Amino acid sequence: MRTGVIAKKVGMTRLFQDDGRHVPVTVLALDNLQVVAQRTADNDGYDAVQLGAGSAKAKNLSKPQRGHFGKAEVEPKAKVVEFRVDDGNLIEVGAELSADHFVAGQLVDVQGVTQGKGFAGAMKRWGFGGLRATHGVSVSHRSHGSTGNRQDPGRVFKNKKMAGHMGARNRTQQNLEIVRTDVERGLLFVKGSVPGHKGSWCLVKDAVKVPAHADLPYPAGLKQAATAEQEAPAEVETSLVEDVAVNEAPAVEETQAVETAPAVDTAAETPAETAAPEGDAPAADESKEG
């Protein structure tokens, strides 16, 4: 059993398939998802990993919370959740999870808090048909009707469908398909709708009613491996730029030599041409005088 992830609901959109069909999807974002702590069977009696997502200001946390994040050497998190795992699927503290923790085509269970509707009547909350909207009903067309019996039992049974607070309940949507993942932006595209409003936190886990996907990474899809692969090409590009700079350096020196050479020749020829007329002029004047 692997760990789940904490994701933030961004909204809904649609994705077009190769055959032209479009699939309605919910976009879930992984926001700075890191391992904050571990729970082991030797110390705590069970195996689990504690994940934190988002970011919070240190001034808004209590002193024990600041010490907890400081011990793990991670920045304060806005949402912290524990996920039960097997002994072999524990993750090191401080590791960051990425969107490739899930693969396209697998089924997941998404847990969240539904949208709150406030105080709602029986027709909206339970789908009652209401009373007749004709003669005989006086300003109670949307009421739920009778609520109890006679003197026996003399009370209203528990869990009777009546008006009351609607929504804001913890609900899990099972067997939703992962249509696509975006590792660079940390996005999950889940087919269908998930509980919660925009900006709410959701828990995404592997589906419990179907076998695990064959291509799932174990113990988790970490971001450290992806970062190392991206840094390697950068070093190669830097070395190529340095080699080009070295090859271009002699070309600059040759250009300077070519530019300075004509200047020297011109300066040498100019005095020779001007000196000849100056020597001939006095000779012509002397002949005229004589």
N, C-alpha and C positions, 0 to 999 in steps of 0.2 A: 504494500500500500504506500503510495507516494503522497507527498504533501500537496495541498492545494495552493491557491494564490489569492491575494487580495487585489481586487480590481475596482476601478472607478467607472461608473456608467457615464459615457459621454453622450449617447443619444442613439437614434436609429437612422439607417440609410438602406441602400440596396446595392447589391453587387451583380454585375452582368457576367454570365457564364459564357463559355466558348460557343455554345449552341444558340445563344441569343436570349436565353431565359434569364430573368432577374430574380434574385433571392433577397427577401427582406432580412436584414441583419441588425443586431445590436452591437455597437462599438464599445468595447471595454478596454480601458487603458491601465497599464501597470506603471504606477508612479513611485519610483525609487523604492522598489520592493527588496528588502534585505532581511537576513536572518538575525534576530535579536538575541535569542537564547535557545538552549537545548534542554530537553527533559529526557532523562535516561532512566531505565528500569532500576539501576543500582541506587540512584539518588532520590528519584521521585516516584518510583513504582510503575512508571509507564514511559513509553518512547513517544516523543513529540518534538516538533520544532515550532518556535515562536517567531512569527513573521511580523514585520512592521512596514507600513506603507505611508506615503505622503510625507509631509514635513510639518513640524509644529514649533512654535517659539518657546525657548527655554523658560521665559518669564511666566508662561501660562501653565507650566508643569509643576508638580509638587517636588519636594526635595527627594523622596524615594524614587520617583520616576526619573529625575535627572541622574541619579546615581545608577539606576538600572541601565539607561542608555550609555552612560559614561563607561560602565564596566564592559559593555560590548563594543565600545569605540565606534558607535554609529550615531548619526545625527538624530535628534528627537523625531519621533514618528507621530502622525495624527491618528493612525489606526493600528492596533496590535491584536493579533489573533493567533491561537495555537491550533496546530493541525496534527492529529495522530498519524504516526508513520510506523513502518516496520523498523526493526533494529538496523538493517542494512541500508536504510534510506535516510539516515540522519545527515544533515548538512552543516558545514562549519559556520560558526558565528561570524557575521560580517559579509558572507557571500551574497551576491545580488542575483536575483532570478530574472530571466528574460522571457519574451513571448514565445520562444521556441520550447518552452516547457510543455506546450501542447502542440499537436500536429493536426493538419487539416484532415477532416474526415472522421475524427474521433467524437465520441459523445461525452458530454459533461453534465454535471448537476450544478445549477447556479442558485445560490441562496442569497436572499436580500429582504429588506423591509419594504412592504408594499406602500403605495401612495396613500397618505392620510386623507380621508374625506370629511372628517369632523362628525358631528351628530347628524345622522340620516334617518329618514322615515323607513317604515316597513316595505314600501313599494320599491324604493331605491336599494335598500340594503338586502332584501331577500327576494325581490321580484314578485311581490304580491300584486294581484290584479286590482285591488281597491274595491270600493263600494260602487253601487249604481250611480250614474251621473244624471238620473232622471227624477221623477217625483218620489217623494217619500224619504229622501236622504237630505239632511239639513247640514250643510257646511262641514261634512265629514267624508268627502268622496275618497280621500287618500288615506284614510285610517285603516288599521289592520284588523278591525273587528273585535270580537270578544277575546278576553285574555284568560279567563278562568272558568271554573265550574260553580256548583252551588256551595252550600255550607260544607259539604263533603267533596273534596278535601279542604275547602276553605282557604286555599292559597294558590299561587301561580307556580306551575312546575318550573324547575330550573331548565336553562338552555332553551326556553321558548323563544321563537322568532318574533322579536319585537323591535321597535325603534331604539337606536342607541349609537354608540361610537362605531364608525365604519373605517376600515383601512388601518394602516400603521401596524401591520402584523408581520411576524417573521414567517416567510414562505420560501419553499424550495421548488424550482422548476427543473424537472428531471429530463434526461435524455435529449439535450439540445446539442446540435451538431456544430462543430467548429468548421466554418467555411473557409477561413483564411487567417493567417497570422502575419503580422508586420514586426519583425525583430528590431529594425532600426528605430521605429517610432514607439515600439512597445505596445502594440494594439492587438486585440483579439476580436474577430468578427464572428459572432454567434448567431446562428439562424433562429429567427423568432424573437419574441419579447422576453425580458427578464424582469423580476420584481424590482421596484424602486423607481425613484424619480431621477432626473438628470443631476449628476454630481454626487449621487449616493454611492456607498461602498457595497460591493458584492463579493461573495466567496465562491470561487470556481474550483470544483474538484472533479476528479475522474468519476464517470458514471458508475454507480454501484450495482446496477441491474444488468450490465453487459460486460463481457470479457474485456480486458485491457487491450489497447491498440498495440500492434506488433512493433511500431516504430517509436514508441515513447522513450525519452531519455531517462536514464536512472543514474543517481537518485533524483536529479532534477535538471532542468535546462538552465544552466548558469551563464551569466553575462561575462565572466572572466575569460573564458575560452574564446568567445567572439571578439573581445577587445584585443587579445593577443594576436589573432589573425589579422586584424585591421592595422595593427602597429607595424607588422613586418613589411608590407609594401611601402610604407612611408619611408623606412630606412633605405630601401632600394632606390626610390625616387631621389632622395637626398644625395646619395652617392653618384647617381647619374648627373645630377646638376653640377656637382663638384668636378666631375671629369670634363664636362663641357667647358666649364670655366677655365680649367687648366689648358685645354686645347686652344681656347680662344686668346689666351694671354700673349703668345708670340705674334699673333696677327696684329695686335695693337702696336708692338715695337717696330715691325716692318713698315707700317703706315707712317710712323713718325720719321723713320729714316728716309723714306721717299719724299716726304714733305720738306725736310731740311736740306736735301741734296740740291735741288734747283736754286735755292736761295743762295747757296755758296757760289755756284757757277755764275749767277747773274751779277753778284757783287764783284767777281774777278774780272768780268768782261767790261763792265761799265767804266772803270778808270782808264782802261786802254783806249777806248773810243774817245773819251773826252780829252785825253792827254795829247793826241795827235793834232787836233786843230789848234790847241794852245801853242804848240811848238812851231807850226807853220805860219801863224799870224805875224809874229815879229819879223820873220824873214821877208814877207811881202812888203811890209812897211819900210824896211831898210832899203829895198831895191827902189822903191818910189822916191825916197829921199835922195838917194845918190843920183 
